[in-house]
């Protein structure tokens, strides 16, 4: 079995590139991740365009799709669209098996944060930052002010929507330099205000309850701003509505992880007290192709295996000890869960390499040469340079 990681980006010559990585787990549970291919999208980047390019690659390489378990992407609409997204088209294609699909967990906070409508704060911060950095004179004077004030940071930063968590970092830096920004703007006829809210799903409900009690214990930046308001009125429970919207968005975007949670928990701690029939139904619903009665009986025998129980607490690579002939279905399920990518990190690293390989001085690289150069940069395999050199034909002088 194997799983794939896909992400799309545009290079310096304005050609969209689809980066593909594979994750393989062998019978002994040894994991290997490898760069597969850089597929150029020469026209549009719609879901059907990505699907057609990928399907052609699959057919040219005879990729065994029957062994594909999961696909991890960045959650872009062209990939996850319900009707014409890449994953939807894969589900309609007969040659594709039923696979698990995940959105990159690294992207989740940035994507979910888009539902928070704090434009009244972000717009002001953006205008102030742009004012300071738009003029070389203003920017130079502001940095001189920071040097005189002996602040922790030497400059204010822009934010970019395409970069992960950039907005939160820009707001945090702005708040750290708030006093200096205020002093600088007083001499430049401007004024400002700022607010920040960013969190993780597991803590959101607790934070909502605290906000409803007018508690800011989890929002130190906001607390410092509120303390400076003196007797001004403010409505903290109203911010809880934004967090509730964020909880809903997290639930929608993390639904794929939630659906596979029973299997993941079982693999992490297979001998925990579980309802065998309930677990069998949940696992069959996720992966299918298993006889639920046989799986339940196999799991029951597995739970009673004394030798495996004693090894689980002391042996780190527990699943390598299991006899795949004795427990074939459980072994298969464990392999499938190990196959899945949790993020598109490898694709993002590859795109960082593409900006160096294909730059303004080397913008005319062909697609084939670009793919070869990226493979050399990202692959974990070490080339046999002696063999490669021996296969080259020497240029004999005339």
Buried (B, 14 or more C-beta within 10 A) or exposed (E): BBBBBBBBBEBBEEBBBBBBBBBBBEEEBEEEBBBBBBBBBEEEBBBBBBBBBBBEBBEEEEBEBEEBBBBBBBBBEBBBBEEEBBBBBBEEEEEBBEBBBBBBBBBBBBBBBEEBEBEEBBEBBBEBBEBBBEEEEBBEBBBEBBEEEEBEEEEBBEBEEEEBBBBBEBBBBBBBBBEBBEEBBEEEEBEBEBBBBBBEBEEBEEBBEBBEEEEBEBBEBBEEBBEEEEEEEEEBEEBBEBBEBBBEBBEEBBEBBEEBEBBEBBBEEBBEEBEBBEBBBBBBEBBEEBEEEEBBBBBEEBBEBEEBEEBBEEEEEBBEEBEBEEBEBBBBBBBBBBBBBEBBBBBBBBBEBBEEBBEEEBEEBEEEEBBBBBBEBBEEEEEEEEEEEEEEEEEEEE
